[in-house]
Amino acid sequence: MCGVVGIIGDKPVSRLIYHALISLQHRGQSSAGKLTYDGNVHMHKDYGLVRDVFNEERKIDTPGNIGIGHTRYSTAGMDDIESLKRNAQPEYVINPFLAAAHNGNIYNGAEIRKLTKRTPRTECDIQWLLLPMADQLYGKKIDADVIFEAAENVMPLIKGSYSAIFVTDSGENPLLFAMTDPHKIRPLVLGEKDGMYCICSETRVFKKIKFNYIKDIPGGSVVVIDTEGNIYEKQIIKKKEYPCMFEFVYFAKPDSRIKGRSVHDVRVEIGKRLAQEAPVDADIVVPVPESGRRYALGFSRESGIPIDEGIMKDKYERSFIQQTQDKRDKIVEEGISFIRAVLEGKRVVIVDDSIVRGTNMRRLVKGVRDAGAKEVHVRIGCPPLIAPCYLGIDMRSKKEFIARRKDGSIKGWEEIAKEIGADSLAYISMESLIDAIGFDVCTGCINFPDGYPEEMREDVMKLFSKDRGNRRAYED
């Protein structure tokens, strides 16, 4: 999971891209990068948070009326500094000039590698979009029709998820273009202000930079925009869209909208349905900050149990997207405190979005008990996660999931409740989750493999099997 942004217009875009990346920081905390273009390439990228990478005015303000930016969340299991630097995006090639930033996961990179004579500069799967597209554009006068033709040749070869943004140069007019996988697993939206256009991962960016939302870019599409504000669009591959369930459950910010649905409203509705499906006698509902807040609000409204802030987050880092378990544990240990005045003597319902490994929830339940809670019940806003994701979420091994036993069978809720130290545990049902979202979503991680789009199932079964093939970091 990553955040991407591209902006084009009749004035410098660099500072707008910087502010957009700040708005997308929650989508990736490994590295950040920005490229602007004025006939010359102006790029800066490094490991770390956006404000740390762009810590000087000269890095924020670079020339060019067109540019792209990226904030990276690594799913390749590489967390050393050199790797984070090397795999930071954007990436670009010369001859033809083509730059790209990508959100998603392409899992047939080994196949794509055989189709290009260009040498990839990094291990990052942006290469498997960038290099084939550059091959197709080589030697041509680049315009919208040429880009569409190139995409028609490349997109059918790519397996996985991608919402990617590119910059190229026609020789007369720089072009910004975007490409989405046929099932639109990862979000990508288009906005506009005074003839300037922005393509980015979430609608919340438009509020930050004061643009107006135009549309969600359809799956399997290519959108091309020039500096005069002309927009050309073609749907290369038309299939049913399956947005990622985890975007609604965790990744997207609540002030964003996906396919017209407010993420805030979806999470509140999930909390309401959770209260209907798994009621409990309790004194207070306590959200896990910040991820459980909307679920807890819905649960409280539906159940009539008052909501209170019994758990306090001391700093803002997302524990789930840290690359190692040690780092996740450190975030929980250093970043969470418990308010005894709220919790002591109470029957408490802890509400959160999901349980993956269970480590964080164990610490939370223990902390609430140590603060004097009489009972601790846990309610979760998505069904049990049971399988690795091959489409861009950092859940790589079937061993990671607390809901799975070592023999691969699925644990009962009571067994998991005992492991995390809770008096009771309940998850939302699959049916209620999808009803709350309002349309079909990719649910491969909670309904493996049937939750994936049908034509992906054979591939992900192979990836999941002992035949490692292209699995890279997806080890058993």
Wavefront OBJ file of the C-alpha trace (Angstrom):
o trace
v 0.000 0.000 0.000
v 1.325 3.401 -0.974
v 0.143 6.910 -1.706
v 0.546 8.447 -5.165
v -0.144 11.888 -6.587
v 0.343 13.605 -9.933
v -0.434 17.239 -10.773
v -0.321 19.130 -14.075
v -1.223 22.705 -14.985
v 0.024 26.126 -16.011
v 2.000 26.933 -12.860
v 4.565 25.177 -10.613
v 3.177 22.063 -8.934
v 5.946 21.079 -6.530
v 4.520 22.600 -3.348
v 1.060 21.218 -4.140
v 2.595 17.750 -4.493
v 4.364 18.186 -1.147
v 1.103 19.060 0.625
v -0.643 16.174 -1.129
v 2.021 13.780 0.164
v 1.474 15.079 3.692
v -2.203 14.142 3.250
v -1.175 10.665 2.064
v 1.432 10.007 4.757
v -0.822 7.439 6.436
v -0.526 5.240 3.339
v 3.212 4.745 3.741
v 5.912 5.659 6.233
v 8.951 3.896 4.723
v 10.047 6.500 2.181
v 8.841 9.465 0.169
v 9.751 11.055 -3.120
v 8.802 13.788 -5.573
v 9.668 14.485 -9.209
v 8.881 17.631 -11.187
v 9.681 18.289 -14.818
v 10.373 21.422 -16.867
v 12.441 19.846 -19.643
v 14.848 18.785 -16.920
v 14.141 16.231 -14.212
v 14.053 17.536 -10.631
v 13.757 14.614 -8.212
v 14.375 14.071 -4.542
v 13.523 10.916 -2.603
v 14.748 9.193 0.530
v 13.685 6.883 3.336
v 11.584 8.369 6.118
v 8.505 10.520 6.562
v 7.489 13.246 4.118
v 8.482 16.151 6.389
v 11.860 14.534 7.061
v 12.602 13.821 3.402
v 11.581 17.327 2.296
v 13.210 19.190 5.161
v 14.451 22.204 3.188
v 12.700 24.748 1.003
v 14.885 23.863 -1.986
v 13.601 20.277 -1.790
v 9.974 21.383 -1.547
v 10.054 24.024 -4.280
v 11.386 22.671 -7.571
v 10.635 23.891 -11.116
v 8.011 22.393 -13.360
v 4.299 22.588 -14.129
v 3.992 18.822 -14.012
v 5.096 16.284 -11.417
v 4.411 13.159 -9.395
v 4.931 12.116 -5.792
v 4.937 8.945 -3.754
v 4.873 7.839 -0.141
v 5.868 4.212 0.231
v 4.661 1.349 2.340
v 6.943 -1.581 1.661
v 5.409 -5.019 1.147
v 8.668 -6.648 0.100
v 9.980 -7.345 3.595
v 13.024 -5.090 3.114
v 13.532 -2.657 5.968
v 17.255 -1.860 5.956
v 18.103 1.746 5.181
v 19.866 1.030 1.892
v 16.893 -0.957 0.624
v 14.445 1.749 1.656
v 16.525 4.351 -0.165
v 16.965 2.202 -3.255
v 13.293 1.346 -3.594
v 11.905 4.808 -2.924
v 9.755 6.185 -5.734
v 9.231 7.868 -8.205
v 11.398 6.036 -10.736
v 12.231 7.194 -14.254
v 14.019 6.155 -17.434
v 15.504 8.140 -20.294
v 14.890 7.491 -23.998
v 12.055 7.993 -23.857
v 11.708 10.066 -20.719
v 9.123 8.293 -18.589
v 8.654 8.636 -14.833
v 6.232 6.678 -12.671
v 4.862 6.201 -9.156
v 2.796 3.174 -8.263
v 0.421 1.832 -5.619
v -0.290 -1.886 -5.616
v 1.559 -5.153 -6.114
v 2.494 -6.832 -9.398
v 3.166 -10.483 -8.711
v 4.364 -11.737 -12.105
v 7.472 -9.580 -12.294
v 9.667 -12.503 -13.318
v 7.530 -12.968 -16.440
v 7.603 -9.265 -17.301
v 11.385 -9.135 -16.780
v 11.810 -11.557 -19.711
v 9.895 -9.216 -22.033
v 12.192 -6.191 -21.698
v 15.862 -5.705 -22.519
v 16.079 -2.825 -20.051
v 17.729 -3.475 -16.725
v 15.577 -2.706 -13.656
v 17.357 -0.385 -11.247
v 15.507 -1.629 -8.151
v 13.584 -4.626 -6.825
v 10.406 -2.548 -6.606
v 7.557 -3.704 -8.843
v 7.129 -0.216 -10.333
v 9.741 -1.531 -12.781
v 7.208 -3.948 -14.306
v 5.040 -1.030 -15.400
v 7.748 1.499 -16.153
v 10.027 -0.627 -18.341
v 7.409 -2.271 -20.604
v 5.667 1.072 -21.136
v 9.003 2.706 -22.003
v 9.674 -0.100 -24.496
v 6.326 0.528 -26.150
v 6.835 4.314 -26.329
v 10.419 4.152 -27.592
v 11.047 5.950 -30.864
v 7.517 7.351 -31.147
v 6.095 10.846 -30.988
v 4.166 10.431 -27.774
v 0.542 11.534 -27.604
v -2.641 10.143 -26.057
v -3.237 7.636 -28.861
v 0.315 6.304 -28.622
v -0.047 5.939 -24.840
v -3.352 4.094 -25.282
v -1.748 1.746 -27.803
v 1.176 1.091 -25.453
v -1.209 0.375 -22.573
v -3.213 -2.026 -24.744
v -0.028 -4.020 -25.284
v 1.197 -3.896 -21.678
v -1.861 -4.087 -19.418
v -3.001 -7.609 -20.459
v 0.441 -8.907 -19.419
v 0.379 -7.478 -15.884
v -0.962 -9.567 -13.006
v -1.807 -7.956 -9.701
v -2.946 -4.536 -8.605
v -1.797 -1.144 -9.791
v -2.924 2.450 -9.658
v 0.012 4.181 -11.285
v 0.786 7.741 -12.406
v 3.285 8.651 -15.142
v 4.994 11.732 -16.545
v 6.325 11.792 -20.097
v 7.217 14.349 -22.748
v 5.734 14.472 -26.210
v 8.451 16.854 -27.359
v 5.928 19.690 -27.444
v 3.758 19.231 -24.386
v 4.543 17.232 -21.217
v 1.851 14.696 -20.388
v 0.535 13.293 -17.133
v -1.197 9.936 -17.393
v -2.613 7.320 -15.071
v -3.241 3.602 -15.411
v -5.438 1.355 -13.253
v -5.718 -2.425 -13.068
v -8.957 -3.914 -14.462
v -10.453 -4.637 -11.029
v -9.447 -1.252 -9.550
v -8.097 -2.890 -6.387
v -6.336 0.319 -5.324
v -8.105 3.701 -5.335
v -7.316 6.524 -7.751
v -9.283 9.750 -8.188
v -9.238 12.845 -10.389
v -9.666 16.444 -9.258
v -9.426 19.927 -10.775
v -8.959 23.592 -9.886
v -8.650 26.519 -12.307
v -7.462 24.354 -15.167
v -4.976 22.389 -13.062
v -5.556 18.663 -12.595
v -4.627 16.254 -9.825
v -4.681 12.450 -9.836
v -4.150 10.863 -6.435
v -4.920 7.958 -4.120
v -7.577 9.565 -1.916
v -10.123 12.365 -2.159
v -8.864 13.905 1.108
v -5.956 15.333 -0.898
v -8.392 17.627 -2.723
v -9.447 19.213 0.568
v -5.824 19.856 1.490
v -4.866 21.524 -1.804
v -8.331 23.011 -2.445
v -9.151 21.099 -5.630
v -12.594 19.865 -6.654
v -13.349 16.176 -6.992
v -14.282 15.125 -10.528
v -14.459 11.320 -10.538
v -13.005 7.991 -9.502
v -10.874 6.732 -12.389
v -12.458 3.476 -13.628
v -10.669 0.138 -13.494
v -8.685 -0.903 -16.558
v -8.463 2.703 -17.738
v -5.824 5.116 -18.958
v -6.321 8.863 -18.471
v -3.989 11.317 -20.247
v -3.827 15.055 -19.433
v -1.708 17.743 -21.109
v -0.620 21.122 -19.735
v -3.415 22.871 -21.643
v -6.003 20.940 -19.646
v -7.089 18.536 -22.379
v -8.179 15.167 -20.984
v -8.189 11.943 -22.986
v -9.520 8.723 -21.496
v -9.861 5.144 -22.683
v -10.914 2.006 -20.862
v -8.461 -0.613 -22.087
v -9.850 -3.606 -20.180
v -13.393 -3.649 -18.807
v -14.077 -5.964 -15.869
v -15.987 -5.817 -12.629
v -14.320 -3.642 -10.010
v -13.323 -5.152 -6.670
v -11.904 -2.397 -4.426
v -9.792 -3.676 -1.545
v -11.837 -4.387 1.576
v -8.949 -3.188 3.737
v -9.133 0.298 2.230
v -12.514 0.714 3.905
v -11.576 -1.150 7.069
v -8.204 0.439 7.802
v -6.089 2.097 5.156
v -8.066 5.018 3.757
v -8.615 7.992 6.018
v -12.204 8.499 7.236
v -12.514 11.860 5.458
v -12.002 10.173 2.059
v -14.588 8.690 -0.284
v -14.192 5.572 -2.429
v -16.612 5.075 -5.308
v -18.844 7.701 -3.733
v -18.966 6.030 -0.313
v -17.786 7.953 2.721
v -15.180 5.893 4.570
v -16.379 7.488 7.830
v -19.989 6.465 7.184
v -18.992 2.915 6.247
v -17.053 2.434 9.474
v -19.851 3.845 11.624
v -22.321 1.537 9.867
v -20.033 -1.448 10.472
v -19.976 -0.548 14.176
v -23.786 -0.410 14.258
v -24.088 -3.802 12.584
v -21.470 -5.229 14.932
v -23.562 -4.151 17.914
v -26.598 -5.848 16.357
v -24.745 -9.086 15.625
v -22.673 -9.322 18.817
v -24.375 -7.471 21.676
v -22.744 -7.448 25.104
v -23.656 -6.206 28.589
v -21.086 -3.529 29.330
v -20.615 -0.134 30.926
v -18.484 1.662 28.328
v -17.331 1.347 24.734
v -13.657 2.205 24.269
v -12.169 2.760 20.798
v -8.640 1.762 19.919
v -7.182 5.076 18.734
v -7.307 6.004 15.950
v -8.295 2.953 13.954
v -11.291 1.889 16.053
v -12.907 5.265 16.641
v -15.649 5.194 13.965
v -16.508 1.558 14.681
v -16.843 2.355 18.375
v -19.050 5.345 17.592
v -21.439 3.164 15.593
v -21.364 0.423 18.234
v -22.162 2.939 20.977
v -25.017 4.565 19.069
v -26.658 1.245 18.267
v -26.133 -0.418 21.655
v -26.826 2.606 23.826
v -23.599 1.950 25.760
v -21.742 5.231 26.304
v -18.440 5.743 24.546
v -15.386 6.979 26.423
v -11.677 7.457 25.762
v -10.029 4.869 27.968
v -7.034 4.312 25.696
v -4.827 7.216 24.697
v -2.375 7.324 21.816
v 0.720 9.361 22.596
v 2.118 9.638 19.060
v 0.929 9.115 15.538
v 2.555 6.151 13.878
v 0.600 3.311 12.296
v 1.760 0.079 13.904
v 0.342 -2.182 11.186
v 2.502 -0.716 8.421
v 5.797 -1.041 10.266
v 8.069 -3.530 8.494
v 8.996 -5.732 11.474
v 7.213 -7.121 14.504
v 9.781 -5.480 16.795
v 8.851 -2.082 15.393
v 5.131 -2.819 15.727
v 5.618 -3.846 19.362
v 7.633 -0.705 20.064
v 4.872 1.522 18.666
v 2.299 -0.146 20.930
v 4.527 -0.119 24.019
v 5.695 3.481 23.659
v 2.631 5.010 22.045
v -0.314 3.786 24.143
v -1.445 4.639 27.669
v -4.552 3.737 29.649
v -6.804 6.029 31.679
v -7.631 4.377 35.009
v -10.313 6.956 35.853
v -12.278 5.753 32.810
v -11.599 2.009 33.006
v -11.477 1.062 36.693
v -14.338 -1.172 37.823
v -15.990 -1.073 34.373
v -17.164 -3.732 31.946
v -15.349 -2.532 28.859
v -15.932 -3.168 25.149
v -12.749 -2.530 23.151
v -13.604 -1.854 19.494
v -11.066 -1.928 16.666
v -10.902 -2.399 12.906
v -9.088 -5.729 12.687
v -6.827 -8.268 14.353
v -3.962 -9.561 12.233
v -1.205 -11.013 14.375
v -2.891 -10.454 17.736
v 0.165 -8.948 19.428
v -1.266 -5.444 19.693
v -4.659 -6.590 20.932
v -3.087 -8.735 23.671
v -1.231 -5.687 24.956
v -4.370 -3.546 24.789
v -6.511 -6.056 26.656
v -3.825 -6.468 29.311
v -3.433 -2.710 29.641
v -7.180 -2.226 30.129
v -7.255 -4.989 32.758
v -4.230 -3.554 34.536
v -6.053 -0.203 34.670
v -8.783 -1.881 36.719
v -11.402 -3.024 34.199
v -13.749 -5.659 35.581
v -14.438 -7.305 32.204
v -12.886 -6.825 28.770
v -14.842 -7.675 25.614
v -13.427 -7.194 22.123
v -15.414 -6.371 18.986
v -13.777 -6.211 15.552
v -14.946 -4.407 12.407
v -13.923 -7.015 9.831
v -14.048 -10.825 9.744
v -10.975 -12.829 10.826
v -7.987 -12.370 8.525
v -6.783 -15.805 7.463
v -4.622 -15.522 4.343
v -1.787 -13.495 2.803
v -2.566 -10.611 0.497
v -0.962 -10.604 -2.945
v -2.299 -7.215 -3.966
v -0.424 -4.709 -1.830
v -1.182 -5.204 1.883
v 1.719 -6.286 4.092
v 0.314 -9.645 5.163
v 2.795 -12.006 3.589
v 2.756 -15.262 5.499
v -0.036 -17.553 6.595
v 1.868 -17.956 9.876
v 1.150 -14.330 10.782
v -2.571 -14.700 11.422
v -3.826 -15.341 14.917
v -7.016 -16.792 13.379
v -5.076 -19.706 11.799
v -3.672 -22.747 13.556
v -0.321 -24.221 12.521
v -2.100 -26.971 10.593
v -3.919 -24.333 8.539
v -7.338 -24.780 10.172
v -9.300 -21.754 11.355
v -9.643 -21.074 15.069
v -12.950 -20.415 16.791
v -13.599 -17.002 18.304
v -13.502 -18.369 21.856
v -10.031 -19.785 21.247
v -8.775 -16.442 19.949
v -10.450 -14.616 22.844
v -8.524 -16.802 25.268
v -5.247 -16.088 23.471
v -5.703 -12.322 23.654
v -7.002 -12.463 27.238
v -10.522 -11.164 26.526
v -13.751 -12.271 28.207
v -15.378 -12.410 24.784
v -14.561 -11.696 21.155
v -16.737 -11.172 18.091
v -16.099 -10.124 14.509
v -18.464 -8.559 11.985
v -19.895 -11.069 9.496
v -18.840 -11.049 5.864
v -22.404 -10.256 4.790
v -22.693 -7.234 7.077
v -19.279 -5.948 6.048
v -20.165 -5.973 2.351
v -23.629 -4.543 3.004
v -22.093 -1.683 4.981
v -19.622 -0.920 2.188
v -22.418 -1.041 -0.373
v -20.779 -2.986 -3.225
v -18.571 -6.011 -3.813
v -14.974 -5.757 -2.665
v -11.874 -7.938 -2.769
v -11.989 -10.161 0.315
v -9.213 -12.637 -0.502
v -7.570 -12.203 2.918
v -10.759 -13.188 4.763
v -12.294 -15.596 2.233
v -9.334 -17.247 0.520
v -9.306 -17.800 -2.426
v -12.979 -17.163 -3.266
v -12.723 -13.549 -2.138
v -10.398 -12.739 -5.032
v -11.731 -11.900 -8.502
v -12.407 -15.235 -10.197
v -9.650 -15.048 -12.818
v -7.042 -14.353 -10.081
v -7.818 -17.396 -7.977
v -5.641 -19.885 -9.825
v -2.682 -17.508 -9.623
v -3.024 -16.804 -5.919
v -3.473 -20.494 -5.158
v -0.138 -21.131 -6.880
v 1.443 -18.299 -4.928
v 0.063 -19.738 -1.722
v 1.294 -23.270 -2.464
v 4.719 -24.752 -1.806
v 5.719 -23.881 -5.370
v 7.400 -20.558 -4.623
v 7.550 -19.333 -8.233
v 7.337 -15.534 -8.145
v 6.391 -15.312 -4.490
v 9.490 -13.389 -3.340
v 8.668 -12.445 0.254
v 5.507 -14.521 0.501
v 7.090 -17.365 2.467
v 5.166 -20.086 4.291
l 1 2 3 4 5 6 7 8 9 10 11 12 13 14 15 16 17 18 19 20 21 22 23 24 25 26 27 28 29 30 31 32 33 34 35 36 37 38 39 40 41 42 43 44 45 46 47 48 49 50 51 52 53 54 55 56 57 58 59 60 61 62 63 64 65 66 67 68 69 70 71 72 73 74 75 76 77 78 79 80 81 82 83 84 85 86 87 88 89 90 91 92 93 94 95 96 97 98 99 100 101 102 103 104 105 106 107 108 109 110 111 112 113 114 115 116 117 118 119 120 121 122 123 124 125 126 127 128 129 130 131 132 133 134 135 136 137 138 139 140 141 142 143 144 145 146 147 148 149 150 151 152 153 154 155 156 157 158 159 160 161 162 163 164 165 166 167 168 169 170 171 172 173 174 175 176 177 178 179 180 181 182 183 184 185 186 187 188 189 190 191 192 193 194 195 196 197 198 199 200 201 202 203 204 205 206 207 208 209 210 211 212 213 214 215 216 217 218 219 220 221 222 223 224 225 226 227 228 229 230 231 232 233 234 235 236 237 238 239 240 241 242 243 244 245 246 247 248 249 250 251 252 253 254 255 256 257 258 259 260 261 262 263 264 265 266 267 268 269 270 271 272 273 274 275 276 277 278 279 280 281 282 283 284 285 286 287 288 289 290 291 292 293 294 295 296 297 298 299 300 301 302 303 304 305 306 307 308 309 310 311 312 313 314 315 316 317 318 319 320 321 322 323 324 325 326 327 328 329 330 331 332 333 334 335 336 337 338 339 340 341 342 343 344 345 346 347 348 349 350 351 352 353 354 355 356 357 358 359 360 361 362 363 364 365 366 367 368 369 370 371 372 373 374 375 376 377 378 379 380 381 382 383 384 385 386 387 388 389 390 391 392 393 394 395 396 397 398 399 400 401 402 403 404 405 406 407 408 409 410 411 412 413 414 415 416 417 418 419 420 421 422 423 424 425 426 427 428 429 430 431 432 433 434 435 436 437 438 439 440 441 442 443 444 445 446 447 448 449 450 451 452 453 454 455 456 457 458 459 460 461 462 463 464 465 466 467 468 469 470 471 472 473 474 475 476
